[in-house]
């Protein structure tokens, strides 16, 4: 299921699911999962199975300059 892009980050819940992250980053859920397996997606989730992200981590990531997806996240 394709989600609409998120325009206003203040509408995100405090804890975001992978579907909500897909809307924020305008990527498919399967692409995010693949990139997490390859260790090239950030921000990293704080929980796995199911994946969960903190809204503050997402906002911080979007406000900073991010490297290209070609390098692994350390």
N, C-alpha and C positions, 0 to 999 in steps of 0.2 A: 504494500500500500504506500503510495507516494503522499507525503505530507506537504502542506503549503509551507513556503519559507517563513521563518520567524523574522519579523521586522523589528519588533519592540522587545528587547531582552528583559524588560521589567515584567513581562507577562509570563516568563518562565517560572515553573515551580522551583522551590529551594533545592529539591533533588530531581534531576532530569533523567528520563529514560532514554534508551537508544533511539527510539522514535522521535523524541523531541530534539535530540542532538542532530539527527538526520535533517530535521527542518532548519536548525540553526546553521549548520555547515553546508546545507544544500547538497547533500550526498545521500546515496542509498544506504539502507541499513546493512546490506550485505557488503558494500564497499567499506563501511566503517569497521565491520567485524574483520574483514580481510586485512585492512590496514593495522588494526590492533594486533592481529596475529603476526604481522610482519614488523611490528614495533615501530611504525612510522606515523601513527595517528596521535595527535595530542589535542587537548589535554587527556591524560590517562584517566580512566575511571577510578573511583575509589572503591567500587564494588564490582565483582564479576559474577555472572550467571545468577541473576540478570545484571547486566551492566548498568551502573548508575554514576552520574556525575553531579557535582555540586555546582549550583548556578554561579557562585562567585568564582569558581575555577574557570568556568566557560567564559564569563565576562572578562576575567583577567587575561585569558589566552587570546581572546579577540582584540583586546586593547594593546597587545604587544606584537612586535614583529615576529612572525613565525618562519622557520626555515622551510625550504622546499621539502616535499614528501620523500625525497630521495635518500635522506639520511635517517638512521635509526634514532629513536628518542632514548636518551640516557636517563 
